[in-house]
Structures are given as structure tokens and as C-alpha cells.
Amino acid sequence: MKLNFTKSTIKYNYCIEASNIAGLGAIEVVSSILKSLSNNIDFNKNKIYLRLPEISFWINFKDNLNPNWKIIFIKRSSNKYLRLITRCFSILSTPLSLPKCENLLILGDFPLRVSCNQLLLLHNPHLVDKSSVNSFFKFHRFVFNLNHKFVDKCIVQTDIMKSKLVYMYPHFSNMTTSILMPVNELYLNQSNRFNNNSEKTVFFYPASFYKHKNHKIIDTLLNEIYRKDINLVFNLTITETEYNSLNTINEFNHYINFLGSINQSQVIIEYQNCDALFFPSIDETYGLPLIEAMNMGKLILCADMPYARFLCENEAVYFNPNNAESLYMGIENIRQMLKDNYKPDWSIALSKLPSTWDEYTSNFLSCIK
């Protein structure tokens, strides 16, 4: 059933659906978009309705938003299986609970069965990857396949993502726009540690615990390559319990600092104090930490994947994300660069990006017209 919002029943000019935004990278992107929209004078002449997940970040973040917006918090279970069930129910029931609106902005990947002008921001790479056998991602693709025909406009982050989407859904060709994203201004002009004078080479990896984030390669590296004491540490934004679910051998855990979920201020501190960004992710729609690290002037050790090559050009150190020996060689290359006091030049890579989030949201809103 497709719900038709007629003019006589319109209550809001814009409804914004973001009730599934809880991952580290997604929060970074969507919070920047919402803050920019909240400061947009023309946009705020409209009546705005926003749905967010009921988690501490968004509850604290709401004070950054326009007080005239109607904000609703949706409960989110900590159990991933229960969350999958409730997410399914939410997608099915949202069209009934959503107020009438002229424009629906979906910032969380799943279209809804409503007939208003529907703009989708797509930043889930698994929706266009049929090779993944993960049950959660199969569910994601199933739901997307059910509702994708209700999308009027779609925004992705790169032409790479657009080509994958159009390959699976050819009718998206004329309705999809790729808009590159900038970095949050908080990452600009930060102090850094360039000299490798510490006892250990410190790698920072800001990513939630998903299979495609490839934390497993760290375990493989430590268990199969490094069999002796080494001057190396990985700072990870996951818990030790999550990491141990990889069936790791705990004797190597002293090479890892388990930071758990951290806020933006803590992320900046980790960037400041690390020697290099480590980014082994196998699949990304963009790879925002790469942009953050470039703006911080950091060395980058990352998976040799199309998204990373597109963003980082030739300045990053690349490795095969499925080969721990390749990672080992990448680490040694980073160490040599640190010894040589090498400072990366990210100017060419960064020149492709919008200068501010306001520029991005201006392009974003132009797609609605």
C-alpha cells in the first residue's frame, strides 16, 4: 500500500527520517547535515519534523538544532537481533505514524511507501552488494528492493557508488546525484604529532564493529605475522568483548587499546596523538575517516580499494585488505616515513571536496526542486 499525502492533509513541509542513524560514521555525516540545515535560513522558513534514534548522542545533540523543529526520538534496542525485528516493524509502520508532509528526506537508507516527494541519502554499501551473505545485509537489500520505486531523488557520495546502484537498479540512473562530502570544521587546523619519538607506533582506527570493517585482519596480523614483542599499538573504537568474538588469542590484546564508542572530541584527540590512520575496511560508500585524517595532516595506511584510491589519490600507503603480509609491509612503510619525518601533502586529494557542510547541504537541497 502506498500512502498518498494530499495537499489538504499536509502538516509539515519537510519530514526527516533518521531513526536508524547510530553508527559512528553515519552519526558524523548526518549530524553535520542536520546542523547545517538547522542554520539554513531559507530551509527554516518551513515546518520541519525530524525522527532520531533514542541514543545518548542524539539526545545531547538536539540542542544544536533549530528549536522550532519537531523532534521525535525512536527507541533502539541494544540487542542486534531484537533491533532487526523492531527495525522491520518500524519500516512497515512508519508510513502510518509519519505525519503528512510535502517532502520526505530519508537519511538512513530505507525508502518508505509514501507518495510525497521522497529524497534518499544512500550511505550503506551493502545495499548494492549482492555478494554479502550476512543475514542483516540480506534484510537490508530485501527492504530496499521492496520500496526503492518510491524514491524520487537519490543522493550518493561518489560516482563509484552511483555506478553500483545503477547497475542493480537501472531506473536510478536519471534520479541519482553524487555529491562529495566535506569534513567537519573541527578537524581543521588541529595540532599534530609528526615525530615518531614514542616507544610504540600508534595506529588509530575509528570504526564500529561490523564485519566489512575488517577488524579481523588485526587479529590475523598479530597471531600469524608478529610472533615477538613489537613496538606497535592499535587504538580501536570497539570493545574488547567485540574483538574477542573474532576468536582471537587474548595474549596479543596488549597491542590494542579498546576505546569503545567515543565522542567527536575524543576522536580528534586520538587523531592528534596517533602516528597514522589505519583503515582496512573492505567496503565503504565514502570513507569519512580518510577525509578527517587528511585534514589533520596524518599519514594513512588503508585498504587498496576503489573508494580509498578515489579519495586519497597516490599519497596513502595501500595494502591488500585480505592479506596480513601486505599489511605488515604497509606498517613498515609507515614506520620508515615516520623515521624520515615525512609530511604527507593532501592538497590534491582535498581539492575535490566542498569547502563546508553549508555548501554540501545547498547542493543537497537543490536536488529536491
Residue pairs with C-beta under 8 A, 6 or more apart in sequence:
1 95
1 113
2 113
2 114
2 115
2 150
3 95
3 96
3 113
3 114
3 115
4 114
4 115
5 100
5 101
5 102
5 114
5 115
5 116
9 100
10 100
10 101
10 102
11 47
11 49
11 99
11 100
11 101
12 46
12 47
12 48
12 49
12 70
12 99
12 100
12 101
12 102
13 46
13 47
13 48
13 101
13 102
13 103
14 43
14 46
14 47
14 48
14 49
14 101
14 102
14 103
14 104
14 105
15 49
15 50
15 51
15 98
15 99
15 101
15 103
15 104
15 105
15 116
16 34
16 48
16 49
16 50
16 51
16 105
16 107
17 51
17 94
17 98
17 104
17 105
17 106
17 107
17 108
17 112
18 30
18 34
18 50
18 51
18 52
18 53
18 107
18 108
19 51
19 52
19 53
19 74
19 76
19 90
19 94
19 108
20 53
20 87
20 108
20 109
20 110
21 27
21 30
21 52
21 53
21 58
21 107
21 108
22 53
22 55
22 76
23 208
23 210
24 206
24 207
24 208
24 237
24 261
25 123
25 207
25 208
25 288
25 289
26 108
26 123
27 57
27 58
28 184
28 264
28 288
29 123
29 181
29 286
29 288
30 107
30 108
31 57
31 61
31 64
32 181
32 184
32 357
33 107
33 121
33 357
33 360
33 361
33 364
34 50
34 61
34 64
34 65
34 107
35 64
35 65
35 357
36 356
36 357
36 358
36 360
36 361
37 43
37 44
37 361
37 365
38 44
38 64
38 65
38 66
38 69
39 66
39 358
40 358
40 361
40 362
40 365
43 365
44 66
44 68
47 70
48 66
48 68
48 69
48 70
49 69
49 70
49 72
49 99
49 101
50 65
50 69
50 70
50 71
50 72
51 71
51 72
51 73
51 74
51 98
52 58
52 62
52 71
52 72
52 73
52 74
53 73
53 74
53 75
53 76
54 73
54 74
54 75
54 76
55 76
57 263
58 73
59 73
62 71
65 71
74 90
75 86
76 83
76 86
77 83
77 86
80 136
84 136
84 139
88 139
88 143
91 110
91 112
91 143
91 147
94 112
95 112
95 113
95 114
98 104
98 112
98 114
100 116
101 116
102 116
102 117
103 116
103 117
103 118
103 119
103 368
104 112
104 114
104 116
104 117
104 118
104 119
105 119
105 121
105 368
106 112
106 118
106 119
106 120
106 121
107 121
108 121
109 120
109 121
109 122
109 123
109 124
109 127
109 140
109 144
110 140
110 143
110 144
110 147
111 118
111 120
111 144
111 147
111 148
111 150
111 151
112 118
112 147
112 150
113 147
113 150
114 150
115 150
117 152
117 153
117 368
118 150
118 151
118 152
118 153
119 151
119 152
119 153
119 154
119 155
119 367
119 368
120 151
120 153
120 154
120 155
121 154
121 155
121 364
122 154
122 155
122 156
122 161
122 165
122 285
123 156
123 157
123 285
123 286
124 140
124 285
125 161
125 164
125 212
125 283
125 284
125 285
126 132
126 134
126 137
126 140
126 141
126 212
126 283
127 137
127 140
127 141
127 144
127 165
128 161
128 164
128 165
128 167
128 168
129 137
129 164
129 283
130 141
130 168
132 138
132 212
134 211
148 169
148 172
149 171
151 172
151 175
152 175
153 175
153 176
153 177
153 367
153 368
154 165
154 172
154 175
154 176
154 177
155 176
155 177
155 178
155 179
155 364
155 367
156 162
156 165
156 176
156 177
156 178
156 179
156 285
157 178
157 179
157 180
157 181
157 285
157 286
158 178
158 180
158 285
158 286
158 307
158 310
159 178
160 306
160 307
160 310
161 178
161 285
161 286
162 176
162 178
165 172
165 176
166 172
166 173
166 176
177 363
177 367
179 354
179 360
179 363
179 364
180 352
180 353
180 354
180 360
181 286
181 288
181 291
181 353
181 354
181 357
181 360
182 291
182 353
182 354
182 355
182 356
182 357
182 359
182 360
183 288
183 291
183 292
183 294
183 295
183 353
184 264
184 292
184 357
185 356
185 357
186 264
186 268
187 268
187 271
187 292
187 295
187 296
188 295
190 268
190 271
190 272
190 296
191 272
192 271
192 272
192 296
192 297
192 298
193 272
193 273
193 274
193 275
194 297
194 341
194 343
195 338
195 341
196 275
196 335
196 338
196 339
198 275
199 231
200 231
200 232
200 233
201 231
201 232
201 233
201 275
201 276
201 331
201 334
201 335
201 338
202 233
202 235
202 273
202 274
202 275
202 276
203 232
203 233
203 234
203 235
203 274
203 275
203 276
203 277
203 278
203 301
203 331
203 334
204 234
204 235
204 270
204 271
204 274
204 276
204 277
204 278
205 215
205 234
205 235
205 236
205 237
205 277
205 278
205 279
205 280
206 237
206 262
206 267
206 270
206 289
206 292
207 213
207 215
207 236
207 237
207 238
207 279
207 281
207 289
208 237
208 238
208 261
209 215
209 238
209 239
209 242
209 243
212 281
212 282
212 283
213 280
213 281
213 282
214 280
214 281
214 282
214 303
214 321
215 236
215 238
215 242
215 243
215 246
215 280
216 246
217 280
217 321
217 322
217 324
217 327
218 234
218 236
218 256
218 280
219 243
219 246
219 247
219 248
219 249
219 252
220 324
221 324
221 327
221 328
222 248
222 249
222 252
222 255
223 248
223 249
223 252
224 324
225 324
225 325
225 327
225 328
226 232
226 252
226 255
226 328
230 255
232 255
232 331
233 255
233 256
233 257
234 255
234 256
234 257
234 278
235 256
235 257
235 259
235 270
235 274
236 243
236 256
236 257
236 258
236 259
237 259
237 260
237 261
237 262
237 267
238 258
238 259
238 260
239 258
239 260
240 253
240 256
240 258
243 253
243 256
243 258
244 250
244 253
259 266
259 270
262 270
267 292
268 296
271 277
271 292
271 293
271 296
271 298
272 296
274 298
275 299
275 334
275 338
276 298
276 299
276 300
276 301
276 317
276 334
276 338
277 289
277 290
277 292
277 293
277 298
277 299
277 300
277 301
277 302
278 301
278 302
279 287
279 289
279 290
279 293
279 300
279 301
279 302
279 303
279 308
280 302
280 303
280 319
280 321
280 327
281 287
281 302
281 303
281 305
281 321
282 303
282 305
282 321
282 322
283 305
283 307
284 305
284 307
284 308
285 307
286 307
286 311
287 302
287 307
287 308
287 311
290 300
290 302
290 308
290 311
290 312
290 316
291 311
291 350
291 353
293 300
294 300
294 311
294 312
294 344
294 346
294 349
294 350
295 346
295 350
297 343
297 344
297 346
298 344
299 317
299 334
299 337
299 338
299 342
299 344
300 312
300 315
300 316
300 317
300 344
301 316
301 317
301 319
301 330
301 331
301 333
301 334
302 308
302 312
302 316
302 317
302 318
302 319
303 318
303 319
303 320
303 321
304 318
304 319
304 320
304 321
305 321
308 316
308 318
309 318
311 349
312 346
312 349
313 348
313 349
315 344
315 345
315 346
315 348
315 349
317 330
317 333
317 334
317 337
318 330
319 326
319 327
319 329
319 330
320 326
320 327
321 327
354 360
354 363
